[in-house]
Structure formats: C-alpha cells, structure tokens
Amino acid sequence: MELGTGIGWRPEIAETVEAMPSIDWVEAVAENVCPGHLPDSLRRLRERGVTVVPHGVSLGLGGADRPDEGRLADLAACAEALGSPLVSEHIAFVRAGGARTASQPLEAGHLLPVPRTRDALDVLCENVRIAQDALPVPLAVENIAALFGWPGEELTEGQFLYELVERTGVRLLIDVANLHTNHVNRGEDPAKALAELPVEAIAYVHVAGGFERDGVWHDSHAHPVPRAVLDVLAELASRVTPPGVLLERDDNFPEDLGELGREVEVVRETVAAGTGPRAEPPAHRWTAPAAPPVDDATRQWLALDQAALLSALVAGTPAPEGFDRARLSVQSRALAAKRADVVAKLAPELPLILGESEYRSLFLGYARRRPMTSGYRRDALDFAEALLLAQRVQAGGPRRELTHWWLNRSGPKPLTGRPVTRALRSAAFTLRRGK
C-alpha cells in the first residue's frame, strides 16, 4: 500500500498535525489508543481520508516468551477500530525474568536489542508468526537503536533482517535514525546494512532526531533531524522508493510548531530526490512455510541471558561476561531517566507536589533500588508509596497531598496484606481528622 509522507501523531501536537494540509498518514502509539474511545483528533483525520497506523511498543517480539495473547488482542482491536492497512512493532525485548528463570519479573520500560544469533532468530521468527496469525492486517517490524551489542553475534543487522523476512514474510519498518545510531555506537555501516536488506519488503520508513554526548548517540526523538540521518534516508532512497516515510517526534516539541511541518517537507524532498525503483509490496498476504516449533531449551537459554542483562541494567547486578560495562552503565542511566520522564507524564501531580528538581532526585534514587516490574502506572504508585513509608516527603502540605494522591489512585482496597497497611491507614486517619 502507498502511504506517502506522514508524521507521528501525539496528543500534544494533535491540533498541529490536523492543520498540516499535506500529511498523507499518521502513526499512533497503539498502547495509548483505546479502541472503544478513539481520540477526536484521530477520528477527524480518518474522516479526512488520512490513514492511521498503530505502532506497538510493548509486545517484546524478541523476548524469550511467546507474545502475550492479551497484548495481541489489544493491537488487533486497535487496528480494526482505526481501519488500518497494517500494524507495526519492534525487533526488541522489553521484559525478562519470571517463571522461565525462577526470578523476579523485570520491565525495561524501553526497547532493548536482541542478540543477532541463530537461536535468537529462531525464537523471533516463531514469535512473529504467532503475531501474524493473531492480527487482522499485515505486520511490519522495526530495527531498533542500541547503545551496546551482544557478545558472540553471528549475523550482521542486514543479514538478520533478511533471514527474518525470508522465513516469515513479515514486512519491514526501517528506521534510518536507528541505522545512524548504530553507526555511531556500534561502528556499523548504514550503507552495508541497506545493501543487505530485502528492500522489496519495506512497508515504510522512520526518520527522527537525536543527539551525541561523549561519543554516544542518543536516539531521543526529541530533537530536529540531523543532516547525518537525512543522508542515510537519501542512501535508502537511492536504492528504493519506500511506500511510506514518517517523521517521529515524541517530546521537546518546538515552540514554533510550523518547524515540524518544515521538517516533514524536508523528509518528503529527500525521498523525492532519490533514484531508487518503487518498492512493490506483495499483491497478497504472504504465508510463511511451516516450521518446526522452537525447542523450549532454546527459549530457556535466551530467557536466562536476557534476564541477566536486564537485571544488570535495572537492578544493579553485575554485568554479564562479554558486555561493554561502560556502555551498559550509560544504558542503565538512560533507562532510569526515561522512567522518571514517563512517570512524570503519566502522573504530573508528582512533580507538582514534590517540586520538579526534588521529584527527579527522589525518583532516580528510588529507581536505583527498585526495578520496574508492572509498567509505568504501577511504578508511579510504588514510588509514592516508597516515599511515604520512608518519610522522605516534607511534613505538612506535601506529605498530606501525596498521601491523598496515593489513596485516591490505589483503589478501594489497596493495602490488603501489604507492609504499608499500618502506615497508610494511620495517614488516612490523620487526613480525616484534619478535615
């Protein structure tokens, strides 16, 4: 399907996106869209003929476990509600631990790279097939950016993606900003990766900004698109004209929102200047050949490796053998900072109650001691609870406000069987007396 040129739809820039006359399509984060209550902005865009593609971030197709049926059902419902021609996800793992490793379940809150090994590819291919069978429309999977690589990798990124497509028929979402990131951080040549790709499988392309600090490129999605990323896009466009290309911007939106429109036009012009042939997608949905199920021992070993790595990143355990410890340290700090940012967005009252700088200092201290286990919303509640139990909040107004906030969001029986029971019951009693 021909998508054209688009932009990532975010609630903060919804009006700006609607006002862009030349936008052909938008992409919305699937986990932020409720199929039964679509945002009015997305409804208006659809009525105008603008295609909306849901972009998932939580399936963890590269993880050791099979994709969660509930998450797949949610993604399918999102695609149907939006009338989408396809959906997309990432080649990444986002959680580890649990029953396979007899260890605490851990959430990364971020996309982490899978090892480019034959075993990991076997698991990924089976997970992709499971997802394809559960979705009502074709699936495209995205290459991710990484601060570090796995030791003992057997395939280049291009080879890994080529075999994935060959074995599953999945479409590709190529992020040229991520290719640039991996060039800076891992020394991987974007041109070599593009030369190894099955370009006819490209469904669309992502373009985004970032920044470099101390020799490390951070794929922030919060900065203008640099020349180096546009150069990778131009290289891709010289090989093939992709069916779609999309500008991603997730945060730190420019005061002059017209700047986003100008960036979209630069992206459009870069692709139009390419000389590559038009990518011809398959005329019908491709059916992968039958493949034997992945041996459970393969999933077990991958689970152990991913749990050890994620534990080092979020729980302070020693780095597994063979990893670049300095890069893991950078990634660990980045994960904690992202946790703080996302929790502040989901629970904006917390920085208001605590103060911006105090909130960040307290949250980063909490994150060093408490890995995330159940998603960002639970993380916000656990953070507030930890502060109240440790009496880390100034007595008086701030403590009273935080206690109110915690009690109001923890449900009718939030404390049953938990150590926090006496402390918070006492706080609730104090609040009632203070009325």
N, C-alpha and C positions, 0 to 999 in steps of 0.2 A: 504493500500500500504506500502511496505517495503522501508523506506527511507534510513536507515543506519546512518552513522555519518557525521555531517556537521558543517559548520561554517557560521556565519552571513557575507554576502558579503557587503562590504563598499568600496566606491571609493578609499579611502586612502590605502587600503590593497588589492586592486584588483589583482595586479601582484603576491603578496604573495599567495593569495587564488588559483590563477590559477596554481601556481607552486607546490601546495600540491598534490602529486600523489594519496593519499589515501582518498581524500574527495569524499563522495558519493553524497552530495547535498549541496545547499546553500539556504539561505533565504535573500531576498532583501526587504527593506522598500518600500512598494508599492507607497507611495506618492513621492518617489524620482526616480521613473521609469516612463518614457514616453513611452507608448506602441508603438507609431509610430517611436521612435528613441531609441531603446534599446542600452545600453552601449555595446561597442565592447567586453568587458570582459565577460559580461553575454552571448553574442552570442557565443563566443568561448567555454565557459563552456557547453552550451547546445549542441553544435556540438560534444563535447567530451562525451556526454551522462550523464552529471551532471544535476540532477533535480534542478529546481529553483522554490521556493515557495514565493509568495508575502505576506508580513506581514504588514497589515494596522495598522495605529496608530490614525486615525482621525475620524472614524465613530461614536464613542461615543455610543456604543450599550446599555450602561447602563444609558444613559441620558433620560430625560422626553419626548423628542420629538422622533418621528419616524425617522428612518435613512434617511438621505438625498439621494434623487434619483440620483443626480449627482455624489456624492461620491461612491455610489454603482455601478453606471455605469463605473466609472473610475477603480474601483477594479476589476470588471468583465473583462474589456478590458485588464487590466494588466495580469490577469490570462490566458486569451486566447492568448495574444502575447507571453507569456513565455511558453505556453504549460504545465501549472502547473496542478498537480493532485488535489490540494486543495489550499485554501487560509486561512489565519488566521487573527484574530483581538483580541481585548481585552474586558474583562468584566470591563468596566470603563465608567465614563462620563468625557468629555473633554471641555464642554461648558455649559453655563446656561444663564438664563435671556431671554430677548426678549419678544415676543408677549404674551406668556402664563403668564408672571409675570408683564407685563407692566413696564419693567425695561430695562436698557441698556444691550445689549448682551455682554457677557464676555467669553473670551477664557482662559483656564487654561494653554495651551501650555504643558500639561502634563497629565498623566493618573491618575485619582482620583477614590477612591473606592466608590462603590455604597452601600447603606445600605442593610444589609442582612435581609430584611423584606419580608413578603409575597407580599405586594403591589409592592415593587421594583422588586421582582422576576417576578410578572405578567407582568410588563412593559418590563423587559429584555427579557422574553420569546417571547412576541409579536414582539419585535424589531429583535430578532434573526430569527424568522420565516420570517419576511419581507426580511431580508438579504438573507436567504437561497433561497427564491423564485427568488431573483434578480441575483443570482450568478450562473455561469455555472458549477461550481465544488463544492464539499462539503466544508463547513466552519468549522474551528476549533477555539475555543475561549480560551483565556489565562487568568488564575488567575493573579492578579497584586500584587505588593508590596505596602504597605501602612505605613505611619508614624503614622496614627491615625485610630481610629474606630468610627463608628456612635453610638450614644446612642440608647438604646432600640432595639438592634438587636435581631432577633427571631431565627436565624439559624446559625450554625457553617459554616465555609467555605466549608467543605466536604459535609454537608447537602445541602447547597445552590447549589453547582455544581451538586450533584446527581439529585436533582429535575429539574434543568435546562436541563440536558441530558434526563431525563425521559420524560419531556414534549415537547421537541423539536427534539430530536435525534441528536443534534449538537455534533461534536467531541470536544475533549479537548486537548488543548496545556498546559501541566503542566510545570510551571517554578519552578524548585526546589530552585533556588536562592530566589525567591519571598516567598516561604514557609519558608525559613530560615529568611528572613527579617521580616516576620510577627511573627515568633517565638521570635525574639529579641524585636521588637517594640510593639507587642500586646500580648505576652505571649501565643501564640497559638502553640500547639504541632504539628510539621510536621507529626509525625507518626500517630497521631489521624486523621489528615486531609486525609492522604493517605489511612487509613483504611476505611474511609467513602466514598471514591471515587469509581465510576464505572470504574475500570481500563480498562475494555474492550473498553471504549470509547476514550482512549488516542490515539491521532494521532501522537504526538511527544512531546519531552521534551526540555526545555531550560535550559542551565547552564550558569551562569555568576558570575562575581566578584563584590565586593563592599567593604565598609569599615565601621568601627564603630567609632563613635565620641560621647562622653558624653552620653553613654548608648543608642544611636540611631544608627540603622544600615541604611546606605545609599546604595541603590541599584544602584551603579554608572555605571555599565557596562564598567568601565574604569580601572579595577584592575584585577590582577590574581584571579582565582577561589580559594577560601579558602577551607581548609580541611572540615570545617563545612558544606559547600554546597555539597561537594563530598559525605559526609556522608548521606545527605538527598537523593542524587541520588542513593547511594548504597541501602538505605532503600527501595526506589521505585523499584529498580531492583530486590530486593529480593521478591517482590510481583508480578511483571510483567516485561517482557522484552518489552520495548516500541518499536514500529515500527521505530522510529527515535529519534535521540538526537542531539542537536546542541549547539555549543559554541557561545555565544554572546559577542562581544567586539565592543564598539561604539566609543571609544576615548582613548587618552593617550596610544597609541599603543607602545609596547616595541621596543627599538632600535634594539634589536636582534629579527627580525620578526620570526626567527625559533622557538622562545618561544611559539608563537601561535600554531604552528604545534605540539609541545610537549604537550601543554595543550589539544589539540584535542585528542591526543593519550591516555592521562590520562583519559579523559572522556570515550573514547572507552573501555579502560581496566576496568573501574569501572562498566560499564554496562555489559561487558562480564563476570565479576566475579559474577554477580547476579544469583540467582537461581529461579527467577520467571518464570512462563509459558509465552510462546509467546502470546502477545495480538493479538487476532483475530478480525480485523475490520469487519464491516458488509459487506456481499457479494454484496449488492446493496445500493443505496442511500435510507436512511430511510425517510419515510414520516410521519410527526407529525400528530397526530389525530386532528380533527377540534376542535377549542377552541373559545369561545365567545370573541369578541373584548374587550380590556381593557376599562373600564369606563373612560371617559375623566376626571372625577373628580380625579381619581387616578393619572393620569398623571399631573394634575394641582397641587396637593399637593406635588408630587415628584419634580416638577419644582420649586415650592416655596422653598422647603428645599434645593435643590441643588444650587439655586441662592443665598440664604442667606449664605451658606457655602463658595461658590466661591467668593462672594463679600468680605467676611472676609479675605480670603486668598490673594486676588489680589487688593482689593480696600480699605483696611483698615477699613472696617465697623466692629462693634462689633461681637465677636464670638457668634454663636447661642448657646442657652442653652444646656447644657449637654456635650459639647465637651471639650476635654483637651486643654485649651488655650495655654499651653506651647508647646504642640505638633503642634498645628496649627501655632504657631509662627515659629517653625522650618520649617514646610512645606512652609510657606509664603516666608521665606528667600531662601529656595531651589528653589522655582518657579522663583523668581526674578533672581537668579544666573543662572538658566537654560536659561531664556530669554536672558540674556547677552551673554551666550556662543553660543546659536543658532544664534542670530543676528550677532555676530562676524564671524560665519562660513558662513552665507549667504551673508554678506556684509563685507568682510575682509578689504575693504578700510577704514572703520570707525576707527578701532584701529590704522591703519597706519597714518591716518590724525590727530587723536587726541592724539596718544600715548597710549600704552597698559593700563597703570595704570589709566590715566586720562579718557580713554574711559569707563573702568569698573566703576569708581567712578561716572561719569556723568550718565551712563546708570542706575545704581542701584537707584540713586536719581530720575531719570525720572520714573522708574518702580513703585516707591512708590506712585507717583502722578497719573500715567496714566495706568490703566489696559489695557491688550491687548484685542482688540475687533475683529480683522480681520486677524489674522495669523501673522507669523513672518516677512514676506516680507513687509507688510504694517507697521509693528512695526518698522522696520529699517527706513523707510521713515518718520514716525511720530516722531521718536526720533531725527533725523537730523533736521526736521522742528522745533521741540521744542527748540533745541539748538540755531538755527539761530534766531528765534523770540525773545528768551530771551537774545540774545547776550552773550551766555555762552562760545563762542569759541574765542580764541585769534585772535585779528585783524591781517590782513595781510594774509600771506600764508595759514594757517589752515582754516580761515574763507572763503577765496576765494575757496580753494579746496573743502570744504564741500558744499558750495553753488553750485559749478559746479556739484558735485556728485548728490545733491538733484535734480537739474534742469534736469540733464540727465536721471534720473530714474523715474521722476514723470509723464511722458507722455507729449503729445503736449499741453494739456490744463489742467495742474494740479491744477490751483489756482482758477478756477471759483467759485465764491460765497463763498470763504473762507476768514477768517480774515487775513490770512497770505499774501493775494494778494499784498497789497502795499509794504510790507517789501521785499518780494522776487522779485517783479518787479524792485524795486529800486536796489536790489542786482544784478539782471541780467543786468540792465543798467550800473551799476558800472563796472561789468565784461567786458562789451563790450567796455567801454571807456578805460579800462586798457589794451586792446589788442594792 
